[in-house]
């Protein structure tokens, strides 16, 4: 695998990614992914046997089955942005069956998408790949645009579709975040009562999180705290963007922080910043899946591989990667998903 990686990275960057040793938070302090992760973490929790069964279904499907890692295909950009912007690069995905086919042939653990997509094919695919129903969205058809997450259906409807899990987004830091936290916490309680697992998109959103030309929406300290709140409302997995910088609390001069957050517990290295995100998910007990981000063309594969290496070496649980896969020809999308999965299958790529 490392020989293949050398085709995508300059030697210095690849060495920095693969040979970095994290001294900020030793790996021994984390609960790391592995074949026995379910038993180690959730067996003594309040999760019911039905929830455990659905979590197991998710972690024992696809090419990463039984490793403790997850590769998830998310397709909700047709609502979050617009169907045209999401699917114009590859119009076959206006037909949602192709989304499910991509997840199956790509060897994913699960597919995360909308009520509408899954409702049309529930009987055809619910037994072939675990469904994660995204129950809330931010739609941008309202003018002027607003930034809020609203429910698009019920938890019971997701259960009727045969879902193994529900997914939801909270925009932490937004004016509407208090209502979103309350709504999603209640939805997650209901999902667990029905036997489904829960996954939270822990995004930050506030126009004032951009200051002096720096975007702190992806700061390690802010995203780490968002993950921590996600774990608090009993998400079984948290989804987060990879951190690109740190020091959000101090630069924006709000909240509370401690100097050790930026020295003892993290550095400017991307693996260490990602590890701080993992730490905030109850020291890895609530697994971190990082998002793949938007498609940028020729560099997509390199960026996806870089994200996978950072996530894995930090102690994360996997990637939830969509646009880089479905905004290209079908076979190329399958190949990209499997190349990312190969990072998690490669035993020579170890925890930093």
C-alpha positions as CSV (number, residue, x, y, z in Angstrom):
1,X,0.0,0.0,0.0
2,X,2.8,2.4,0.9
3,X,4.3,2.0,-2.6
4,X,1.0,3.0,-4.0
5,X,0.8,6.0,-1.7
6,X,4.1,7.3,-3.0
7,X,2.4,7.9,-6.4
8,X,0.1,10.5,-4.8
9,X,2.4,12.3,-2.3
10,X,5.7,13.9,-2.3
11,X,8.2,11.9,-0.2
12,X,8.5,14.5,2.6
13,X,4.7,14.8,3.0
14,X,4.2,11.1,3.0
15,X,7.0,10.6,5.6
16,X,5.4,13.3,7.8
17,X,2.1,11.5,7.6
18,X,3.3,7.9,8.1
19,X,6.1,8.4,10.6
20,X,4.7,11.1,12.9
21,X,4.6,10.1,16.5
22,X,1.9,11.8,18.6
23,X,3.3,12.9,21.9
24,X,0.5,15.2,22.9
25,X,-2.0,12.4,23.7
26,X,-0.4,9.0,23.9
27,X,-2.3,6.3,22.1
28,X,-2.5,4.3,25.3
29,X,-4.9,6.8,26.7
30,X,-7.4,6.2,23.9
31,X,-10.0,3.5,23.2
32,X,-9.0,2.5,19.7
33,X,-11.0,0.8,16.9
34,X,-10.6,-2.9,16.6
35,X,-12.5,-6.2,16.0
36,X,-13.6,-6.2,19.6
37,X,-14.6,-2.5,19.8
38,X,-18.3,-3.3,20.2
39,X,-17.7,-5.6,23.2
40,X,-15.2,-3.3,24.8
41,X,-17.3,-0.1,24.6
42,X,-21.0,-0.8,24.3
43,X,-21.6,-4.2,26.0
44,X,-22.0,-2.6,29.4
45,X,-23.8,0.5,28.2
46,X,-27.4,1.4,28.2
47,X,-27.7,0.4,24.5
48,X,-30.3,-2.3,24.1
49,X,-29.6,-5.7,22.4
50,X,-31.4,-4.3,19.3
51,X,-29.1,-1.2,19.1
52,X,-26.1,-3.5,19.6
53,X,-27.3,-5.7,16.7
54,X,-27.7,-2.7,14.4
55,X,-24.3,-1.3,15.4
56,X,-22.8,-4.8,14.7
57,X,-24.6,-4.8,11.3
58,X,-22.9,-1.6,10.4
59,X,-19.4,-2.6,11.6
60,X,-19.7,-6.1,10.0
61,X,-20.6,-5.1,6.5
62,X,-18.5,-4.3,3.4
63,X,-14.8,-4.5,2.9
64,X,-14.0,-3.2,6.4
65,X,-16.2,-5.8,8.1
66,X,-14.8,-6.9,11.5
67,X,-12.0,-4.3,11.6
68,X,-13.7,-1.8,13.8
69,X,-13.4,0.8,11.0
70,X,-16.2,2.2,8.9
71,X,-16.5,3.5,5.3
72,X,-19.8,5.3,4.8
73,X,-21.3,6.8,1.6
74,X,-23.3,10.0,2.5
75,X,-25.6,11.6,-0.1
76,X,-27.7,14.4,1.3
77,X,-26.1,17.3,-0.7
78,X,-29.1,17.3,-3.0
79,X,-31.0,18.8,-0.1
80,X,-28.2,20.6,1.8
81,X,-27.0,22.4,-1.4
82,X,-29.2,21.6,-4.4
83,X,-29.8,18.5,-6.5
84,X,-28.3,20.3,-9.5
85,X,-25.1,21.3,-7.8
86,X,-24.7,17.8,-6.3
87,X,-25.6,15.6,-9.3
88,X,-24.8,17.7,-12.4
89,X,-21.2,16.4,-12.5
90,X,-22.7,12.9,-12.8
91,X,-26.5,13.0,-13.6
92,X,-27.0,9.2,-13.0
93,X,-27.3,10.0,-9.3
94,X,-30.6,11.9,-9.9
95,X,-31.8,8.3,-9.8
96,X,-31.3,7.3,-6.2
97,X,-30.9,3.6,-7.0
98,X,-27.5,4.4,-8.3
99,X,-26.5,5.8,-4.9
100,X,-27.4,2.5,-3.3
101,X,-25.5,0.6,-6.1
102,X,-22.4,2.7,-5.5
103,X,-22.5,2.0,-1.8
104,X,-22.9,-1.7,-2.3
105,X,-20.3,-2.1,-5.1
106,X,-17.9,0.3,-3.3
107,X,-17.8,-2.1,-0.4
108,X,-19.1,0.5,2.1
109,X,-20.3,-0.4,5.6
110,X,-23.4,1.7,5.2
111,X,-25.2,4.3,3.1
112,X,-26.4,7.6,4.7
113,X,-29.0,9.4,2.7
114,X,-32.5,10.9,2.7
115,X,-36.0,9.6,3.5
116,X,-37.0,10.0,-0.1
117,X,-34.0,8.0,-1.6
118,X,-34.4,5.1,0.8
119,X,-38.2,5.0,0.8
120,X,-38.2,4.1,-2.9
121,X,-35.8,1.1,-2.5
122,X,-36.3,0.0,1.1
123,X,-37.5,-3.5,0.1
124,X,-34.8,-4.0,-2.5
125,X,-31.8,-2.8,-0.5
126,X,-32.5,-2.7,3.3
127,X,-31.2,-6.3,3.6
128,X,-28.2,-5.7,1.3
129,X,-26.6,-2.7,3.1
130,X,-27.3,-0.9,6.4
131,X,-29.4,2.2,6.0
132,X,-28.5,5.4,7.8
133,X,-31.5,7.8,7.4
134,X,-30.6,11.5,7.6
135,X,-33.6,12.8,9.5
136,X,-32.8,16.6,9.4
137,X,-31.4,19.0,6.8
138,X,-30.6,22.6,6.0
139,X,-32.3,23.5,2.7
140,X,-31.1,26.5,0.8
141,X,-34.2,27.2,-1.4
142,X,-35.4,29.8,1.1
143,X,-34.3,33.3,0.1
144,X,-32.4,34.9,1.6
145,X,-30.6,31.7,2.6
146,X,-31.0,30.6,6.2
147,X,-28.8,28.2,8.1
148,X,-30.9,25.8,10.2
149,X,-31.5,22.1,10.5
150,X,-35.1,21.1,10.4
151,X,-36.7,17.6,10.7
152,X,-37.7,16.1,7.3
153,X,-39.4,13.0,8.8
154,X,-39.9,11.0,12.0
155,X,-37.7,8.5,13.7
156,X,-40.5,5.9,13.4
157,X,-40.5,6.4,9.6
158,X,-36.8,5.7,9.6
159,X,-37.5,2.5,11.5
160,X,-40.2,1.5,9.1
161,X,-37.7,1.9,6.2
162,X,-35.5,-0.8,7.9
163,X,-32.8,1.7,9.0
164,X,-29.9,0.4,11.1
165,X,-29.3,4.0,12.3
166,X,-30.4,7.6,12.1
167,X,-28.2,10.5,11.3
168,X,-28.7,14.1,12.2
169,X,-26.8,17.4,12.1
170,X,-26.5,20.1,14.7
171,X,-25.0,23.5,13.8
172,X,-23.2,24.2,17.1
173,X,-22.7,27.9,17.6
174,X,-25.7,28.9,15.5
175,X,-28.6,30.9,16.9
176,X,-30.8,27.8,16.5
177,X,-28.5,25.4,18.1
178,X,-30.4,25.2,21.4
179,X,-33.5,24.0,19.6
180,X,-31.5,21.6,17.4
181,X,-29.8,20.0,20.5
182,X,-33.1,19.5,22.1
183,X,-34.7,18.0,19.0
184,X,-31.9,15.7,18.2
185,X,-31.4,14.5,21.8
186,X,-35.1,13.5,21.8
187,X,-34.8,11.9,18.4
188,X,-31.8,9.9,19.5
189,X,-33.6,8.7,22.6
190,X,-36.4,7.5,20.4
191,X,-34.1,5.9,17.9
192,X,-32.3,3.9,20.7
193,X,-35.7,2.9,22.1
194,X,-36.6,1.4,18.7
195,X,-33.2,-0.3,18.4
196,X,-31.4,1.9,16.0
197,X,-27.9,3.4,16.3
198,X,-27.3,7.2,16.2
199,X,-24.8,9.3,14.3
200,X,-24.3,13.0,14.7
201,X,-22.9,15.4,12.2
202,X,-21.2,17.8,14.8
203,X,-20.7,20.9,12.6
204,X,-20.0,24.4,13.8
205,X,-21.8,27.3,12.2
206,X,-21.5,31.0,13.0
207,X,-20.5,33.9,10.8
208,X,-18.4,35.3,13.6
209,X,-16.2,32.1,13.6
210,X,-14.3,33.7,10.8
211,X,-11.8,36.3,12.0
212,X,-8.7,38.0,10.5
213,X,-8.9,35.8,7.4
214,X,-9.0,32.6,9.4
215,X,-11.9,30.2,9.4
216,X,-12.3,28.7,12.9
217,X,-15.2,26.5,11.9
218,X,-12.6,23.7,11.6
219,X,-10.6,24.6,14.6
220,X,-9.6,21.6,16.7
221,X,-10.8,23.1,19.9
222,X,-14.2,24.1,18.6
223,X,-14.9,20.9,16.7
224,X,-13.6,18.9,19.6
225,X,-16.1,20.5,21.9
226,X,-18.9,19.9,19.3
227,X,-17.9,16.2,19.3
228,X,-18.0,16.2,23.1
229,X,-21.6,17.6,23.1
230,X,-22.5,15.0,20.5
231,X,-21.2,12.2,22.8
232,X,-23.2,13.7,25.6
233,X,-26.5,13.4,23.8
234,X,-25.6,9.7,23.2
235,X,-24.5,9.7,19.6
236,X,-22.9,6.3,18.9
237,X,-20.6,7.8,16.3
238,X,-19.8,11.5,15.6
239,X,-19.0,12.9,12.2
240,X,-16.7,15.9,12.0
241,X,-14.6,17.8,9.5
242,X,-10.9,17.4,9.8
243,X,-9.3,20.2,11.8
244,X,-7.3,22.7,9.8
245,X,-6.1,25.0,12.6
246,X,-6.5,25.5,16.4
247,X,-7.1,28.2,18.9
248,X,-10.7,29.1,18.1
249,X,-11.7,29.9,21.6
250,X,-8.7,32.2,22.2
251,X,-8.8,33.9,18.8
252,X,-12.5,34.6,19.0
253,X,-12.3,35.4,22.7
254,X,-15.3,33.5,23.9
255,X,-16.1,30.3,25.9
256,X,-13.5,28.9,28.2
257,X,-10.2,27.2,27.4
258,X,-7.0,26.1,29.1
259,X,-3.4,26.6,27.8
260,X,-2.9,22.8,27.9
261,X,-5.4,22.5,25.1
262,X,-2.9,24.1,22.7
263,X,0.3,22.8,24.1
264,X,0.1,19.6,26.1
265,X,-2.9,18.2,24.4
266,X,-2.3,19.2,20.8
267,X,0.2,20.6,18.3
268,X,-0.2,22.1,14.8
269,X,0.3,18.7,13.2
270,X,-2.9,17.5,11.5
271,X,-2.7,14.1,13.2
272,X,-2.4,15.7,16.7
273,X,-5.3,18.1,16.0
274,X,-7.5,15.2,14.8
275,X,-6.5,13.2,17.9
276,X,-7.8,16.1,20.0
277,X,-11.2,15.5,18.3
278,X,-10.9,11.8,19.1
279,X,-10.1,12.6,22.8
280,X,-13.3,14.7,23.0
281,X,-15.4,11.7,21.9
282,X,-14.9,10.2,25.4
283,X,-11.3,9.3,24.6
284,X,-12.4,7.3,21.5
285,X,-15.3,5.4,23.1
286,X,-17.6,7.4,20.7
287,X,-15.9,6.8,17.4
288,X,-14.9,9.7,15.1
289,X,-15.6,9.5,11.4
290,X,-14.3,12.5,9.4
291,X,-16.0,13.9,6.4
292,X,-14.4,13.7,2.9
293,X,-15.3,17.2,1.8
294,X,-16.2,18.6,-1.5
295,X,-14.9,17.4,-4.9
296,X,-12.0,19.4,-6.4
297,X,-11.3,17.2,-9.4
298,X,-7.9,15.6,-10.0
299,X,-6.7,15.9,-6.4
300,X,-9.7,14.1,-4.9
301,X,-8.0,10.8,-4.5
302,X,-4.9,12.3,-2.9
303,X,-7.0,14.4,-0.5
304,X,-9.2,11.4,0.4
305,X,-6.1,9.2,1.1
306,X,-4.6,12.0,3.2
307,X,-7.8,12.3,5.2
308,X,-7.9,8.6,5.8
309,X,-4.3,8.4,6.9
310,X,-4.8,11.3,9.4
311,X,-8.0,9.9,10.7
312,X,-6.6,6.4,11.2
313,X,-3.3,7.4,12.7
314,X,-5.1,9.8,15.0
315,X,-7.3,7.0,16.4
316,X,-10.4,7.7,14.4
317,X,-13.0,5.2,13.2
318,X,-13.2,6.0,9.4
319,X,-14.3,8.3,6.7
320,X,-17.8,9.3,5.5
321,X,-17.0,10.3,1.9
322,X,-19.6,11.3,-0.7
323,X,-19.0,13.9,-3.3
324,X,-15.4,12.8,-4.1
325,X,-17.0,9.4,-5.1
326,X,-20.4,10.2,-6.7
327,X,-19.3,13.3,-8.6
328,X,-17.2,11.1,-11.0
329,X,-17.9,8.2,-13.3
330,X,-19.4,5.2,-11.4
331,X,-16.3,2.9,-11.7
332,X,-14.0,5.7,-10.7
333,X,-16.2,6.3,-7.6
334,X,-16.0,2.7,-6.6
335,X,-12.2,2.7,-7.1
336,X,-11.9,5.8,-4.9
337,X,-14.0,4.4,-2.1
338,X,-12.0,1.2,-2.1
339,X,-8.6,3.0,-2.2
340,X,-9.7,4.8,1.0
341,X,-10.7,1.5,2.6
342,X,-7.4,0.1,1.7
343,X,-5.8,2.6,4.1
344,X,-7.7,1.1,7.0
345,X,-7.0,-2.5,5.8
346,X,-3.2,-1.8,5.6
347,X,-1.7,-3.0,8.9
348,X,1.5,-1.1,8.2
349,X,-0.3,2.2,8.6
350,X,-0.5,2.3,12.4
351,X,-1.8,4.5,15.2
352,X,0.6,7.4,15.7
